[in-house]
């Protein structure tokens, strides 16, 4: 069994037997990797807490040729991204970002730019940036890297140029924008206002961090969330399982601030 070394991020896992754990990594060198961490659940495990969700580290694993389950030799933490677990909203957003990637790629597929994209979104979320625009930037760039680059300049129905402003729609099934004439014949038109359209076009050109920090109105965020979720489902064949958790957390009222401590006069 050859020994492989690569940077990797923990994107999932589940228990195996009484003491082992199967860990799902997304690696810079090999993409999605599933590997057994023997004894990981023992109290004195050599892995300690390194195999927690979101942890970024240096992975050493024994590759088992022609098998999709390898064996972890070592996982040294480079950054734990523990800040994502400090607040429920960031945890939900991080779990959603990881879930999108995990559900869209298979073992053995080359990672391309996906590894750096995942690092980018985890960093933005841990730093406490607004989650909604960061996730929208992540979603559109993820789709592009998966080979589902949407048509954002011409109508996918008649191939005419789409104006910078005006009434347009987006069809996930047809893979791009629709003019008002072609919209009526589409099975799945989603409205796209000028602000949302400008974000979609800019997010594919700009540096990820700049796109993730865009200031967007609530209406534009809602438009983008609906159409990008539908585009992902069209591409992957299923909705991300963590989407409902993210929505529930976003809809829950924010905790009331603690009362200020009063001092005696």
N, C-alpha and C positions, 0 to 999 in steps of 0.2 A: 504494500500500500504506500504510494508516494505521499510525502509530507508537503502540504501546501501552506503558504503564508500569504495573508492578504488583510487589508483593512476591512472591517465589517461592522454592521449595525444590527442589533437584535430586533427583529420585527415580529416575533411570535414564539410560541413554544407550548409544549404540553408534556405531562408526566408519562413516564414509561416504567412499568413495574413498581417496585417498592422504593427504589432510590435513584433511578436514572431520570433523565429529562431529555426529550427531543427539542432542540432549539432551532428556530428558523432564523437565519441570518440573511442580510442582503450585503453582498461584498463588492468591493471595488474591482476585484480581479475576476470573479467568477459569477457575479450576479447572485441569484437566489441559491442558498445552500442550506440543506437540512442535515443536521448532524446530532449524534447521540453524545451527551455529556454524562459519562458514567459516574455514578455516585454524586451527582450534583445536588441532590436533596438531602444528603447526609449532613449532620450538624457540623462536622469538621471537614466539609468538602473543600478541596483545593480551589474550587471556583468561587467560593464565597458568594458575594452578591453581584458578581460581574455579569451574570446572564439575565439581568432584569431587562424588561422592555425598554427600548430606546437607547440602550448602552452602546456607545461607539468605542471600538477597541481594535486590537491587533489579534487576528485569529490565526491559530495554527491548527490544522486538521489533517487527519489521514484520509485521503481520498480513496474510496472503494470503487474501482473502475466498473462501469456498467451497472452501478447501483445508485439509487437516489438518496441513500441514507449513509452519511459518512460518520467519522468519529472525531470529536473535539479532543485535541491534545492540550491546548492552552488558549485562554482568551484574556489578554491584558488590556485593562481599561485605559483608553485615551481621554474620554470624556463621558461621564455617566448620564448626562442630560437629566439629572435628578430634579432640576427646576420644573420640568414638565409635570411632575407628580405633586408639586406643592400647591396647586390650585386646580379645582375640578374642570374649569373651562379649558385650561391649557392641556390637561390630561386628555379630555375628550377630543380636542383638536388634533393632538399628536397621534392618538389612537386612530382617528379617521385618516390622517395622512399616511400612516403605516399600512392601514387596511387597504387603501386604494392601490398602493404599490404591490402589496402581497397578493392581492386578488388578480392583478393584471399581468404578472410575469410567471413563467415556469422555470424550473431548474434547468440549467444549461443555456439559457438565453443570455447573450452578451449584455452587460449592464449599460453600455453606452454612457450617456450623461445622467442616468437615473440616480447613481450613487451620490453625486454632488448635489443633485436636486433635493434628495431626501435629507442630506446634511443641512442644506440651506433652510428648509422649512422647519426642521427641528430647532435650529439656532434661532430663527425668528420667533418661534413660539416660546422658547425658554426665556428669551429676553423680554417677554411680556408685550410684544407688539400686538396690535389688534388682529385677532385670528381670522376674521372673515376675509379681508382683502388678501392676506397671505395665503389662505387656502384656495382662493379663486385663482391667484397667480400660479400656485402649485398645480392645480387641476388642469389648467390650459396647457402648461408646459409639459406636464405628464402625458397628456393626450398626444401632443406633438411628438414627444420622444418615443411613444409607443407606435408611431406611424399613422396616427389619426390627425394629421394636420388639417384643421378646418379651413375651408375656403371663406376668406373674409373680405375679398375685394370685388368678386363678381357673384351674381346670382347663380346658384347651382342648377336652376331650372332653365333660364333663357340665356345665361352667360353674359348678360349685360352688366356693365359696371354698376356697383351699388354706391349711391351718393353718400358723402360724408355725414350728412344729416338727413333725417326723414324717417318715414315709417318702413322698417325692415323687420324681418323675422329670421330665426335660425332653425334649421331642420337637422336634428341629430342623425336621423336615418339617412338623409341625403348628404350630410357632411358639410354643411355650410349655410351661407346666407340666402335668403329668398327676398325677391322684390315683392311689392304689394300685388302685382299681377299673378305671380306664381305661387304666392302664399296660399291662396284658396284651394289649390289642388294638392297641397302637401298634407301628409297624414299626421304630422307632428310639429306644427309651427310654434315656436316660442318667440314672444315679442322681444326686440332688442332696441333699447333707446340709444341715443347718441353717446351718452356717457359710458354705458356698458360696451358698446361697439368700440369706442376709443380705447377702453381698457383691454379688450381682447386683442386688438391689433398691437397695442403697445407692449403687452405682456410677452409677446413672442419675440420682440426686438430688444427690449431693455434688459439690463442686468436683473437677475432674479430679485435681489434685495430691493432695488428701486421699484419694481412692479409690485412686490409684496407690501410695500409701504404706501401705496397709492391711497389718496383720500377719496372715498366714493360715497355717494348718497345711499341711504338705505334701500331705495327703490332699485338702484343699479345693482347693488349687492344681491338683492332678491332675484332679479332677472338672471344674473350671472350664475347664481347658485342653482336655479332650476334647470337652466339649459346645459350647464356643464355636468350636472349629475346625470341628466338624460343622455348626454353624449358619451359619458363613461359607461353607462349601462348598455348603450348600443354597441360600444366597442368591445366590452368585456363579457357581456351577456348576463350580468347580474348587478344588482345594486350593492354598494359596500355595506357590510353587516353593521358597522358602527355608526351609520348615518343617523339612525333613530336615536342612539345615545347622544350624539352631538346635538341633534335638534332638541331633545329633552333638556339638556343642560343649558342650551342657549335660551330656551323659553322659560326656565325657572327664574324666579326673582332673585336679584342679587342680595346677598346677606346684608343686613342692616349694619351700619358702622357702629363700632363700640362707643359707648358714651364717654365723653372726655372726662378724665379724672379731675375732680375738683380739689383744690387745696384750701386749707383753712385760712381765713383772713389773718 
